[in-house]
Amino acid sequence: MVPVTRMQVAPALAQVLPGPVRIRAYDGSVAGPQDARVSIELCSRRAVSHIVSAPGELGFARAYVSGELAMSTGDRSPVDHYEVLRTIAGACIGTLTPRQRVEVVRALGREALTWVEPPPQEVGAKRFVAGLRAHLPGRDALAIAHHYDVSNLFYEWVLGPSMAYTCAVYPRADATLEQAQEEKFDLVCRKLGLQPGMRLLDVGCGWGGMVRHAAKHYGVRALGVTLSRRQAEWGAKRVAEDGLADTVEVRHADYRSVTETGFDAVSSIGLTEHIGIAQLPAYAARLAARLRPEGRLLNHCITRPDEESRPISKRGFIARYVFPDGELPGVAKVIGVLQRAGLEVRHEENLREHYAMTLHAWCDNLDARWDDAVAEVGEGTAKVWALYLAGSRLEFERNRIQLHQVLAVKTSDGRSGMPLRPDWGS
């Protein structure tokens, strides 16, 4: 009987990581070009077990977050996660062919197929499963808490003073992140046609940036609602510090619990992604019911490029580590549900490149405070965020996801109250 010859670990992994990547493994083996900018080190057998056993990018993320896999980009510290992901984009990590799996098993023996417990940052697959049942108020609160109740201090470091965790709008290429976030809020206010004394409802208000901006600069009375308790506490404190307590409320609540009606405008900036595709018709109907006749709604959300493109994988990294129960519709779906809710769609634009720029700035902020972030939330969670932000930037740049603003109005006997031509500028 001819004995089976085991391959070394690094050459085995190089089969699924082609390109300019240097691979080092715990067995002393090395593969890939010596001058590669990106290097990956497999620190133990557990790293390859993660990669072999999990689909797609999930195994790679598990190995990295748990510390079983290390990455480097030249002399840069911390590692440039964007450069790593861009370099290995398209590699079939975790999607091994049967032959490739055989080669990996030869390199590691049967231990390569041994189940390895995921790191604690991963949400259990059975706890969050996207779909209609997923988006009940109590479960949505759990999903929101998983992502947004990490640490307000951590968010301050990553997002900057605006505490705006949505796509900025860059008025020019050299604008700062703060200038771009200010422009985003102001663009929404202009599109909504806000005037002094109007009433604004902002659903999924985050830390209250939109309601504070609208009250300060447009003289409106504003209600913001968020499912995140930490966001609501931070936002309420900031409202008081800004002297806006008489005109602005940041409420810890589900948007579905808002009973007030007659709002002149409703803004939804970054909430739709959490709603669930099956729930979008009810979402649109609820928001339409909050508006007065001729009131406007602005929906700002991440979308798939079209309805046929791949949705967020329920088994992937984003769903398990970042946005449990998150789902991305296509913009046609968003427009369709608004129309069926009785709203007239008047304007739409894609801000995809602006989100890539926003994410670039957030990545830089995280890198600048990396040691502080690790001390605040732990190395595993900091790594999750680094992968998520860098990977999302790459997805926007590659047009795998988009960001659309859709403006709609609640007509009254055909009257929209809209200007003949858009008057909100660029």
C-alpha positions, 0 to 999 in steps of 0.5 A: 500500500502506497502511503499518502504523502502530506502536503505542507500547510502553506502550499495547500492554502496557496491553492485557494489564495492565489496572487501576491500573498505570502503565506506562513504556517505553523508547520514552518512552511511558506508559500507565495512571493517573497516580496508580497505586500500582504502576508498571512500567518496561520498560527495553529491547526485551528486556523485551517479548521476554521477555513475548511469548515466554514463557507465563504469568508466566514471561516477566514473571519473566524480564524482572524477574530479568534487570533488563530490567523494573523495578517500584515501589510509591510511595516504598517501597524495596525494592519491595513485591512482594506489592502488585505481584503482588496488583495484577496478579493475573489479568492475562493477562501472557504469555498474549496473544491472537493480536490482542494479539500482533499489536499488540505486534509492531506496537509493536516490529517483528519484534524482539518475537518474538526469543528472549532467553536467560533469566537464569542463575537459571533451571533448564533446562527439559530438565534437570528434567521432573516425573514418575516418572523425575525422582525418582531419588536423584541427580536429587533431590539436584540439585533440592534443592541448587538450592533449599536450597544457596543460602546459609545466611546468606541463609536465616537472614535470611529465616527468622529464628532458628528456621531453619524453612522450613515453615508456622508455626502461629500460636497467636494473631494477634499472635504473632511468627514465632518463637513460631509456629514454636515452636508448629508444632514443638510441635504436631507433637510433641504429635500424635506423642505423643512421650515421653522415650526414644522414637525419632523419624525426621524426613525432610526435616529441613532445618536440624534444627529439629524434631529439636532441639525434640523432643530438648530438650522431649520427651527423645526420640532423634532422627534427621533426614535431608536431601539438602541438604549445607549444611542438614546441616552447619548442623544438625549444628553447631547440634546440637553447640552445643545439647549434643544430640550424644548424642541427635540426629543430622542426617544428609546422606542421602536418606530412602530410604537410612534402614535403621533401623526400629522408630521410635516416630514419623516426621515429614515436614514439607515433604518431600512436595512434593519426592517426586513424585506418582508416587512417593508410594505408595513414599514412604508404604510406606517411612515405614510400614516404619520405624515400630513397631506403634502408631507414628505418622506426621505428614505436613505438606505443601503441597497443591492444593485438590483433585485437579482443580485445576491442578498446578504448571506444568512450564513456569512460574516456580516449576518453573524458578526455585524448585522443580525437579521439585516437584509438589503432590498433593491432600490426598485423594491424600496420605490415600489413599497413607497408607491403602494403605501400611497406616496408619490416618488419625486426624486432618487439618487445613488450616493455609492461613491460617497459611502466608499469615501465615508468608510475610508474615513471611518477606517482611518479613524479606527486605525488612529485609535486602534490601541484605545479601541482594543482596550475599550471593546477587546481585540476580537471586536475591534477586528470584527469592525476592521474587517467590516468597515474595510470590506464594506468600503470595497463592496461599495467601490466594486458596485456590489452594494449601493446607497440610495436616497428616495424622496416621496410625498403624500399627495392630497387630491393630486396636490404635492406641494413640491416645487416645479424643479428640485430646489435643494441643490446638489 
